[in-house]
Amino acid sequence: MTPPPDGGDRREEIEQARLIPESFALGAFLLTGLWLLGKRLWLATLILMLAWIAIFYVQTRLGLHPTALGLIYWSIALFLGIEGNNLVVRKLARKGWRLADVVEARSLPEAERRYFERALAGETTMPRAEAAPPAAAVRPSGPLPIIGLFPEARGR
């Protein structure tokens, strides 16, 4: 994602780009609140804190079993692990950042290299894949003898 244009140099805009992986956020899964604070997701952190306050209030009133609290915690952690990077993308989009390119790579350095090669070459849009025309189905001219469930292979 690239920052909103400010009338400056295109090269400076490319240098400020942020690469956000489309993968499971292990940090969000293991350290839910700290990860949210580290990514400066203030609203999500506030919602998480309010949810925990409500859960502990219900736990003191109804006497939830500790296993239920653990199950609630790990389900919230799993949600943040799956959706954590999307929360970061939404935050940047609200601030005016734009999706500049999608890069497929195995690691962050490889993704950076591919992005900068394309962006500095002026190829910031994704190449279009041309759709192949559908192949016509070949039908046999006569009836085929069938053995069991499989047709008999002729000429093989």
N, C-alpha and C positions, 0 to 999 in steps of 0.2 A: 504494500500500500504506500502511496506517495502522499506527501502533505499537500494541503490546498495551495493552488498557485498564488504567489504573491507578487507576480510581475518580475521576479528575479530570473536568474539563469536556469535553464533546463538541467544543466549538469549538476547544479547545487541541489535541485529538487530530487534528482536521481540518487545523489549521495545520502539524502536524508530518508530514503525509503526504508520501510520496515518489512522484513520477511516474517510472516507468521505461519507456522506449520499447521497443516490440516491433519493433526494427529492427536492422540490421547495425551493430555497434559498430566504427566506423572506428579509434578509439583503440586498441582491443584488437587489431585487425589490424596496425596499424603499430608500436605500442609494447607488445608482449605483456607482458613482465615488469613494466614500469613501470605499465601500466594495472592489472594485477592488484594491485600494491602500493598504487596510488592508491585502489582500491575496497576495500582491506583484505580481500582474499581470500587469507588467509595459507595455507590448506591448498592451494589451487590454485597459489599461487606456489611452495610447497615441492615439489609434484608436478612442476611445470615445471622447477625447478632439478634435481631428481633425474633427470628424463628427459634433460636436457641433459648431466648428468654421465655417465649411462649411454651416451648417444650418442657423446660424446667418447672414452669408454673403448673402445667398440667401434671407433671410428674409428682410434684409435692401434693397436689390436690387429690389425684386419683391413684397415686402410688404405682406408676409404671415400673415394670420389671427392668433391671439393668440391661438385660438382653435386648429389650425393645429400644432403649436409648442407643445401644451400640448399632442396632440395625438401622435406626434413623440416621445416625452419624455416617455410617458407611454408604447409605443410599444417597445422601447429600454429597458426599465425597465422590462417589461414582458419577453423579450428574455433573459436578464441576470438572471432573477429569475428562468427561466426554465433551462438554460444552464450553469449557474454560476459554479456549482460544477463540471461539465464536463470540464470546462476551468482549474480548479485546478488540476483535474486528468491528463489532457494533459500536463500541466506544469511539474508535477512530473514525468510523463513518459519520457519527453524530458531530464530530469536530470538523468534518469537511474533507477528510482524507479520502482518496479515490483508489479503487483497485486498478493497478496499472498493468499487472501481468500475473499469470499463473505459471509457476515453474515446477517441474517434476524433478526431484533429486533425492538421493539417499541421505545426504547430510546437509547441514547448514552451509558449510564452505562451498560445496558443490552448487547449492541453490543460489548463493550469492554470485558465484562466478557466472552461472548461466544467465541470471537476471541482468547483471551488468554488461555482459557481452551483447545481449539483445537490446537493452535500453540504450547503450552508447552507440550501437550501430543504427539506431533509429527504428528498430523493429519492436515497438512496444505492444502491438496487437498480436493476438494469437493467430497463427496461420490457420486458414480454413481448410478443413478436410472435405474434399468433394465426395459426394455420395455416389457410390457405384450403382449402376442400374440393376434392378433385380434380375437375377438369372431365371430364364424360363425353365420350368420343370420339364424334364424329359420323361415321357410316358411310354411304356412298352406298347407295341402295336397289337399284340395278341394276348390271350390269357396265359398266365404263368402257372405251371403246376406247383402246388404247394406241398411241402413235406413238413408235417408238424406245424410250427408257427412261422417257419422261415421259408421264403421262396427259394427255389432251386437256382443256383448260380450257373448260367450257361456261358460257355466260352471262357471260363476262367480256369 
